[in-house]
Amino acid sequence: MKRFVWVALLVLSLGLVSACGGGGAQQPAGQSGGEQKTTTIGLAISTLNNPFFVDLRDGAQAAADAAGFKLVVLDAQDDPSAQVSQIEDLITQKVDVILINPTDSDAVVPAVEQANQAGIPVITVDRSSNGGKVVTHIASDNVAGGKMAGEYLLELIGKKGNIVELEGVPGASATRDRGEGFHQAVDGVADVKVVAKQTANFNRNEGLEVMENILQANPDIVGVFAHNDEMALGALEAITAAGKADQIKVVGFDATDDAVAAVKEGRMAGTIAQKPKEMGKLAVEAAQKVIAGQSVDEFIPVPLELVK
């Protein structure tokens, strides 16, 4: 009888040890029986019909992959209303952070405010939002870049002659800032006149068409500054077709692969180099800090460089 009681007590004690977790499987930290939640970041981008923004997306994707995050990329195709709807979709999906490259800095404000109300942090990239709460803005100094381009164009034309400015998408902060910097450089220079200032919406085909019309009205121009390389390359096509490639200096902005190649070949005078892949990478890294509860600077600058 005593032997039976002793065996029973031994079996009971072993059962208690096992129940306390001594030999059972443990749940990974942060889980409660289900799979760990995947961190999801939304990227609302203005257009992927531009190599600059393709590079920006690729930089963000590489950083997201390295961090183990899911990146949801939505292309607005330069349509402000479409972008607002896409950001609303990201809010509905309850993503952890939204990265926004605004098509229009004013039109995007209501979407930023909706994200604020939903408690989803917002980070803007390359172009800013004119309202709502943004955790940080990651971009090159577009005013400084526009001024750099203007000063270089003045150097190329000997501070004398008629010049043209091809503007980006109306309402985009990059359009405003690059134009502001350009005019800081060229306005007030006695023998220089901006004879045409027209939007080509950051688009190569529009740059070609707009430049063709400008050349008809202003055959004596000596220089062109385009707010991005796509417009600059379009303008270059029109200038070459008109037989004026040796007479007109073209300066762009972004240092896309096609533009850098044109500069190396001597067809284009120069371009202002940004680093879109670095922008995308820094945006995801900033999002990672925000998710972890760490502080980030209100503005994270990306260096500029003149390619000539």
N, C-alpha and C positions, 0 to 999 in steps of 0.2 A: 504493500500500500504506500509506504513512504517513498519507494522507488518510483512509483507511478506519479505521485505528486511532484517529485523533483523534476522528472522529465517534462511534465506539463508546464511547470514554471519556466523551464529553459526554452521551450518552444514559444511561449508567450513573450518572453523577453526579446528573443530574436525577431519576432514579428513587430514589436514596438520599435526596434532599431531601424528595421527596413521602412516602416511607416514614417519615421522621422527623416527619411531621405538619405540614409547612409549608403544605400546601394541603388537608388532610383535615378532616372534621367532628370536633369535639371533644365528649366526653361532658360533660353538666352536672355541676357539683360534687356530690359525694355519691352519684353513680350509678355503677354498674358494668355498664352495658349494658342494664339493665331500667329500668322506671319508678321514680321516687322514691317511697318508702313514705309513705303518707298517715298523718299523726298522728291517732289515734283516741282519743277520750275517752268513757268510759261515764258515764252519769248514772242512778243508781238512785234513783228518787224515790218517796216514800211514797204519794202519790195525785195523780192529775190531775183528781179530782172535787172540787177545791177551787181557786178562782180564785187564791189566794195562790201555790200551787205551779205553776199554769199560768204565772203571771208569772215565777216563778223559772226555769222551763224556758226561757221565751222570752228572758230575759236571758242565759242560758247559750248558747242557740242563736245569738243575735246576735253574741256574743263569739267563738264557735267559727267562725262564717261569716267574720267579719272576719280571723281568724287563719289561715283556710284549713284548719281542722281538721274532722274528721268527728265528729259528736256522736251517740252511740247512747243513746236515752232509753228506760228501762224503768220501767213503772208498776206498783207492787206492789199498788195498790188497798187500801192499809192492811192488808195481810196480811203479817205478819213472816216466815212461812215462805216465802211466794212471793218476798219480797225477797231472802232468802238464796239461793234457787235462781237468781234473776236475776243476782246478783253472781257466783255461780259460773259462769254463762254468760259474763259479761264476762271473767272470768279465763281461761276456755277460749279465748275469742276473742283473748286476749293484747293487750288494749287497753293504751294507754300510761299512762293514769291513770284511776282510778275516783273519781267524785264521788258521795257517798252522802248522801241525805237520809233518815235512818233512820225506819222506822215504829216500831220499838221499840229503844231504846238498849242494852238488854241482849241481845235476840235477834239483833242484827246482829253481835255480837262475833265469833262463829266465822267469818263471811264476811270480816270485816276481817282476821282472822288468816290466812285462806287467801290473801288478796291479798298480805299481808306475805310469806308463804312463797314466793309466786310472783314476788316482786320487783316488784310493781306498786304504785306510790304511791297512797295513799288520802287524800282530802280530804273532810271532812264539812261539810254545809251546813245551816244553821238548827237542826238537831238534832245532838247529839253521839253518839259511840259510847262505851260504858262500858268498853271494852277494845280491845286491839289497838293497833298503831302507826298514828297518823294524822299526816300531815305538817303539816296546819293545819286549824283549825276556823273557818268563816266564819259569823257570826251576829250578831244583835243581842244585847244583854245582857238576856236574858229575865227575870232576877231584878229588874233595875232597872225593866224595863217593867211587871212585875207590881206592883211597889211604886208606880210612877207611877199606875197604874190605881186601886190601892187608895186612895191619897191623894186622887185626884180624886173618887172615889165618896164618901169621907168628907166632902169639901167640899160635894158636892151634897146630901147628906142631913143636913147640919148635925151630923155626928158623933153621930147618934142614930137607932136603929131596927134592925129585923131585916133582914139581907141574905142573899143566896144566891151561891154560887160554882158555876159550871158548869165542870167539869174536862175536859181533853182526853184523848187516848188514854192509857190507863194504861201506864206504862213509857217514854213519850216524854220526852226531856229537857226539851222546851218545857213539858210539863204540870208536871213537877216544879219547874222554875225559875220559871215564872210564878206558880204557886201559892205558892212560897216567898216571892217578893217581895210578893205580895198580903197574905199573913199578917204579913209584917214591918210593913206599914202598919196593918192593922186589928186585929190581936190586941192585947189589953190596953187597948183604948179602952172606957171604962167603960159607956157607954150603947149600944154596938154589939154585936150578936150575929150570928154566922154560923149561921143556923138550918137550912140545908140545903147540902150539899156533895156533888155527884153528877156522875159522868162523862156526857158526851153525845158523846164520841169525836170532837170537832172537827167534828161533822156537823150541818147545819141541821135536818134532819127530826128527829133525835134531840133536838136542843135544844128544839124545839117540844114534843115528847112529854114530855120530862123536866120542862119548865117547867109544862106543864099539870098534871102530878101534884103538883109542888111547891106550886103555887097552891092546890090543893084542901086540902093539909095546912097551908099557911101563908098564909092570906089577907091577913095584915097586913104583908107584906114591903114595904120601901121602896127596895131597891136590888139590882142583879144585876151581878156581874162574871163574864164568860165568857172563857175562855182563848183563844178566837178569835172572829172576827166571824161565821163561819157559825153557831156556837151562839148568839151574841148575837142574830142576826137571827131565828133560830128561836124563841128566848125572847120576842123582841119580838112575834112573831105571836101567841103564846099570851097574852101580857099584853094586847095590843090586843083580842083576841077576848073576854077576860074583862072588858073595860071598865075596865082599870086603867092605861091608858097615861099618864094624867096623874099617877098616884100612884107609879109605880115607875121609877127611873132605871136605865138599862142602859148598861154600859160594856163594850166589846169589845177585841179585840187583832188587829192586822194592817193595818187601814186598807184593806180591799178596796174596790173601786169601789162596791159595793152599800152597804157600811157608811158610807162617807164621804157618799154621797147621803142616807142615812137621818139622819146627823148634821146635814147642811145643811138638811134638811127639818124638823128639830126632833123627829123620832120617836125617835132614839137620842141618848143624852147625850154619848157620846164613844167614841173608839177610839185605841189606841196604834199609831202608824204605824211600820211596818217598810218596808223597801225590797227586796222580793223580786227584782225585776229586777236591782238592783244586786248582790244576793247571788250570783245566777247568773253575772253578768258577772265579779265578783271571783273566783269559783271557777275559771272557765276561765282567767282571767289568772294565777292562782296555779299552775294546772296547767301553763301555758306556761312559767313560770319554773322549775318543777320539772323539766320535760323538758329545759330548757336547762342544767340543773345549777346553777341559782341558788338561793340560800337564801330562805326565806319565813318570816314570823313564825308562831309556834305558834297565835296567835289573831288573826284579822282582824275587827275590830268594824265593825258597820254601825249608824249613828246611829238613835236613836229620837225620836219626836215625838208629843206629845199633840194629837189632832185633836178640837176641841170646838166 
